[in-house]
Amino acid sequence: MVRYKVTLTQTERDELMRIIKKGSHSTQTYRNAHILLNCDEGEQSDKITNAEMARVLKVGMRTIDRIKKRFVEEGFESCLKRKASTRTYEKKVDGDTEAHLIAISCNEPPKGFSKWTLRMLADKMVELKYVESLSHETVRGF
């Protein structure tokens, strides 16, 4: 049972061949180009099975199915470009908290230290209860 049928136009085939033969592209783009060319059910295609393709390209069968599905539902261009992340992150630090962080960093560092470290700043922010928890990496972002 073929769930998603990939039929490429001559222009699309030529574009995929250009990607494979020359140029600087990401590994994902090369892999997707190979998958689309091998899944093509057009007149000029040399069809191989998904199992053979998965073995040769060292990818899972599910990866091949996802590429085919993306081609059918979203189009040719979406298969060649990396999908943008839809993940959103909640910010722990707002403008007020950032102002407190800057004020602390402008003060004298603790005894025994010549300057503030990111970890010390993060710990001080938690100690003064400006935030519940704060990573030194978050402090580095400011």
C-alpha positions as CSV (number, residue, x, y, z in Angstrom):
1,M,0.0,0.0,0.0
2,V,1.5,3.3,-1.1
3,R,0.3,6.0,1.3
4,Y,2.1,9.0,-0.2
5,K,2.9,9.0,-3.9
6,V,5.9,11.2,-5.0
7,T,5.7,12.3,-8.6
8,L,8.4,14.8,-9.5
9,T,8.3,17.2,-12.5
10,Q,11.3,17.3,-14.8
11,T,12.3,20.7,-13.2
12,E,12.2,19.2,-9.7
13,R,14.3,16.2,-10.8
14,D,16.8,18.6,-12.4
15,E,17.0,20.6,-9.2
16,L,17.5,17.5,-7.1
17,M,20.3,16.3,-9.4
18,R,22.0,19.7,-9.2
19,I,21.9,19.4,-5.4
20,I,23.4,15.9,-5.4
21,K,26.1,16.6,-8.0
22,K,27.5,19.9,-6.9
23,G,27.2,22.8,-4.5
24,S,27.4,23.1,-0.8
25,H,24.4,21.8,1.0
26,S,23.6,20.4,4.4
27,T,23.6,16.6,4.9
28,Q,19.9,16.7,5.4
29,T,19.3,18.4,2.1
30,Y,21.5,15.7,0.3
31,R,19.6,12.9,2.1
32,N,16.2,14.4,1.3
33,A,17.2,14.9,-2.4
34,H,18.2,11.2,-2.6
35,I,15.1,10.0,-1.0
36,L,12.8,12.1,-3.2
37,L,14.6,11.0,-6.4
38,N,14.4,7.3,-5.4
39,C,10.7,7.6,-4.4
40,D,9.8,9.3,-7.7
41,E,7.0,7.4,-9.4
42,G,7.2,9.4,-12.6
43,E,8.0,8.0,-16.1
44,Q,11.7,8.5,-16.0
45,S,12.4,7.0,-12.6
46,D,14.5,4.0,-11.6
47,K,12.4,2.9,-8.6
48,I,13.9,1.0,-5.7
49,T,12.1,-0.2,-2.6
50,N,12.0,1.8,0.6
51,A,13.8,-1.0,2.4
52,E,16.7,-0.8,0.0
53,M,16.8,2.9,0.2
54,A,16.8,2.9,4.0
55,R,19.7,0.4,4.0
56,V,21.8,2.4,1.5
57,L,21.2,5.8,3.0
58,K,21.3,4.5,6.5
59,V,18.0,6.0,7.5
60,G,14.9,4.5,9.0
61,M,11.8,3.6,7.1
62,R,9.9,6.2,9.1
63,T,12.3,8.9,7.9
64,I,11.5,8.1,4.3
65,D,7.8,8.1,5.0
66,R,8.0,11.5,6.7
67,I,9.9,13.0,3.7
68,K,7.3,11.6,1.3
69,K,4.4,12.9,3.5
70,R,6.1,16.4,3.7
71,F,6.5,16.5,-0.1
72,V,2.8,15.6,-0.7
73,E,1.4,17.9,2.0
74,E,3.8,20.9,2.0
75,G,5.4,20.8,-1.4
76,F,8.9,20.4,-3.0
77,E,10.6,23.4,-1.4
78,S,9.7,22.4,2.2
79,C,11.5,19.0,1.8
80,L,14.8,20.7,1.0
81,K,14.8,23.3,3.8
82,R,15.1,22.7,7.5
83,K,11.9,22.9,9.3
84,A,11.7,25.9,11.6
85,S,11.2,25.1,15.3
86,T,7.8,25.9,16.7
87,R,9.0,25.5,20.3
88,T,8.5,28.5,22.5
89,Y,10.4,29.2,25.7
90,E,9.0,31.0,28.7
91,K,11.4,33.8,29.8
92,K,12.4,33.7,33.5
93,V,13.9,37.2,33.5
94,D,12.0,40.3,32.7
95,G,13.3,43.9,32.6
96,D,13.0,44.4,36.3
97,T,14.9,41.3,37.2
98,E,17.5,42.2,34.6
99,A,17.9,45.6,36.2
100,H,18.5,43.9,39.6
101,L,21.1,41.6,38.0
102,I,23.0,44.6,36.5
103,A,22.9,46.4,39.9
104,I,24.4,43.3,41.6
105,S,27.1,43.0,39.0
106,C,28.1,46.6,39.5
107,N,28.5,46.1,43.2
108,E,31.7,44.9,44.8
109,P,32.2,41.1,44.4
110,P,32.2,38.9,47.6
111,K,35.3,38.7,49.7
112,G,38.0,36.6,48.3
113,F,37.0,37.3,44.6
114,S,38.2,40.0,42.3
115,K,35.1,39.9,40.1
116,W,31.7,38.4,39.8
117,T,31.3,35.1,38.0
118,L,28.2,34.1,36.2
119,R,27.5,31.3,38.7
120,M,27.9,33.7,41.7
121,L,25.5,36.2,40.0
122,A,22.9,33.5,39.5
123,D,23.2,32.3,43.0
124,K,23.0,35.8,44.4
125,M,19.8,36.5,42.4
126,V,18.2,33.3,43.9
127,E,19.5,34.2,47.4
128,L,17.9,37.7,47.2
129,K,14.7,36.0,46.0
130,Y,14.4,37.9,42.7
131,V,13.9,34.5,41.0
132,E,13.2,31.0,42.1
133,S,16.0,29.5,40.1
134,L,18.4,30.9,37.6
135,S,21.1,29.3,35.4
136,H,24.5,30.8,34.8
137,E,23.7,30.4,31.1
138,T,20.7,32.7,31.5
139,V,22.9,35.3,33.2
140,R,25.4,35.0,30.3
141,G,22.7,36.1,27.9
142,F,22.6,39.6,29.4
